[in-house]
Amino acid sequence: MAVKLWHRIMQADNVFQALRPLTFISLLGLAPFKLNLNPQKEVQTSTYSFIAGIVHFLFFALCFGISAWEGDSIIGYFFQTNITRMGDSTLRLTGILAMSTIFGFAMFKRQRLVSIIQNIIVVDEIFVRLGMKLNYRRILFSSLLISLFMLLFNVIYLCVSYGLLVSAFISPSFETFTAFALPHINISLTIFKFLCTTDLARSRFSMLNEILQDILDAHIEQYNALELSPMHSVVNQRRYSHRLRNLISTPMKRYSVTSIIRLNPEYAIKQVSNIHNLLCDICQTIEEYFTYPLLGIIAISFLFILFDDFYILEAIMNPKRLDVFEAEEFFSFFLIQMMWYIIIIVTIVEASSRTILHSNYTGATVHKILNLTDDPELRDRLFRLSLQLSHRKVLFTAAGLFRLDRTLIFTITGAATCYLIILVQFRSTHHMEENGFNSTHI
């Protein structure tokens, strides 16, 4: 029984079934579309999900407003200083702006998410014509794994956070803790959408590279050449002939490819150009859809990391601000919160970087084939594809302000360190003024 249920869950014969986990979050209004598994297999916007998104945002705004009106905040339960009040106000403002951006783009730009899925369907149809076997079960398994990790990650984080507050004899109100928990949940759901869409693009880039690699292997066998490494040119040397025989006798594991790619490489390169063009359109739409939500998420993540660091330093440098019984809970709470936002930033960076990395492999393989082939028609197709690759590069940015790649981690680390030093200096100056004022009155 369990085995049959597992096979039924993991059954995925098309992109609609592979995207089932993504449709689950439509219940919260963050993915306002529905997949019709009818013979036409259409992607449509969902009125129900649109209404659910509005209700969800209004509920968050209500809890946020009540919490702000009563002056409650998580850091306020531990201690109050001028800097903590300033940090709390900054985080409140950034949080409401980030949530407004997330819900606004999810509801009013939902057609772009539908466009991404529709273009993926077109790309898959071209792959089928080329004889490529699409592994939808892998995509479904990957999205299920990501969704399960996100669920457990947030449940454990919120439960541990609430447990630490209770153990420190702090009982936050329902509105305050809801205003604290909902942004974490909504940020996680937005990151889940970003991971699913970038994984769709990355897997198609990988399949496109498999087609080019198959054409390259055919030319290697034909011209008795040897590929030294994935990023180096192909050379022809007799002393490597025994390694060449081993390479031919032991083919690499790839997708199932029919002989149409090797029999008609010109047609295959033409279709590769079409696929690459569509994938660039998909990545551009992904960037347009997620650019401002990701900007808000990274901004609020940066501020939380910065102020969490400062709160911990403040408690270390001035331990009298905390009671002995709540010191351990204080450090644990803000360390866990800081780690949560660090993981979110790393997840965004890795998802975009992996997609960009797979798209960059295409150019290297194209020029390897150009170094080998003498067919004028094939060379013409390859030159056109090379020109397209130089003009259409995959890039993800946050509203064009900075790139979403691994350099962002270094940038955030440097900026957080710089502003942390400024906050520490401001704290020291403030304490010196207070001490001078007290000594004058004494």
Stockholm file with secondary structure:
# STOCKHOLM 1.0

chainA/1-442         MAVKLWHRIMQADNVFQALRPLTFISLLGLAPFKLNLNPQKEVQTSTYSFIAGIVHFLFFALCFGISAWEGDSIIGYFFQTNITRMGDSTLRLTGILAMSTIFGFAMFKRQRLVSIIQNIIVVDEIFVRLGMKLNYRRILFSSLLISLFMLLFNVIYLCVSYGLLVSAFISPSFETFTAFALPHINISLTIFKFLCTTDLARSRFSMLNEILQDILDAHIEQYNALELSPMHSVVNQRRYSHRLRNLISTPMKRYSVTSIIRLNPEYAIKQVSNIHNLLCDICQTIEEYFTYPLLGIIAISFLFILFDDFYILEAIMNPKRLDVFEAEEFFSFFLIQMMWYIIIIVTIVEASSRTILHSNYTGATVHKILNLTDDPELRDRLFRLSLQLSHRKVLFTAAGLFRLDRTLIFTITGAATCYLIILVQFRSTHHMEENGFNSTHI
#=GR chainA/1-442 SS CHHHHHHHHTCCSSHHHHTHHHHHGGGGTSSCEEECCSTTCCEEECHHHHHHHHHHHHHHHHHHHHHHHHTCCTGGGTCCCHHHHHHHHHHHHHHHHHHHHHHHHHHHTHHHHHHHHHHHHHHHHHHHHTTCCCCHHHHHHHHHHHHHHHHHHHHHHHHHHHHHHHHTTCCCCHHHHHHHHHHHHHHHHHHHHHHHHHHHHHHHHHHHHHHHHHHHHHHHHHHTCEECSTTSCEECCGGGHHHHHHHHHSCCCCCCCCTHHHHCHHHHHHHHHHHHHHHHHHHHHHHHHHHHHHHHHHHHHHHHHHHHHHHHHHHHHCGGGSCHHHHHHHHHHHHHHHHHHHHHHHHHHHHHHHHHHHHHHHHHHHHHHHHHCCCHHHHHHHHHHHHHHHHCCCCCBSTTSSBCSTHHHHHHHHHHHHHHHHHHHHHHHHHHHHHHHHHHHC
#=GC SS_cons         CHHHHHHHHTCCSSHHHHTHHHHHGGGGTSSCEEECCSTTCCEEECHHHHHHHHHHHHHHHHHHHHHHHHTCCTGGGTCCCHHHHHHHHHHHHHHHHHHHHHHHHHHHTHHHHHHHHHHHHHHHHHHHHTTCCCCHHHHHHHHHHHHHHHHHHHHHHHHHHHHHHHHTTCCCCHHHHHHHHHHHHHHHHHHHHHHHHHHHHHHHHHHHHHHHHHHHHHHHHHHTCEECSTTSCEECCGGGHHHHHHHHHSCCCCCCCCTHHHHCHHHHHHHHHHHHHHHHHHHHHHHHHHHHHHHHHHHHHHHHHHHHHHHHHHHHHCGGGSCHHHHHHHHHHHHHHHHHHHHHHHHHHHHHHHHHHHHHHHHHHHHHHHHHCCCHHHHHHHHHHHHHHHHCCCCCBSTTSSBCSTHHHHHHHHHHHHHHHHHHHHHHHHHHHHHHHHHHHC
//
